[in-house]
Amino acid sequence: MTAHGALVVAALFAGLFLTGYGLGRSGSPYPAVLFNLHKFVGLGAGVYLALIVRRLHLARPLTTSDAVVVAVTVLLALATVAAGGILSAIRPAPPLASLAHRVLPYLTVAAAAVGLYLLTRR
């Protein structure tokens, strides 16, 4: 991965966090533009990361440990999306979903950073 790719990933995650903080401060009902921007930035980050992993895999197949890190990152991302979906669909929001959506994004970013580091240093 190039420095440009790392900057794009960092910008996408920063965009996700900024829009997420904005949504948290705005309260329910969420502003439609900010809510949809948050979802599309998340989708873009997921697609971009998947393309990076695919490109790295084609250059050199993933090891078992690489695949485990990628799988953990994907599971954390899916859990983050699920918690966000629950927060937006159910009022009042279940406390566990609220806590999960406050913690899981940080774990997802950390797992993605570790995964990208491991994949690019091979």
Secondary structure, DSSP 4 states (H G I P E B T S, - for coil): --HHHHHHHHHHHHHHHHHHHHHHHH-SSPPHHHHHHHHHHHHHHHHHHHHHHHHHHHHSPPPHHHHHHHHHHHHHHHHHHHHHHHHHHSSSPPHHHHHHHHHHHHHHHHHHHHHHHHHH--
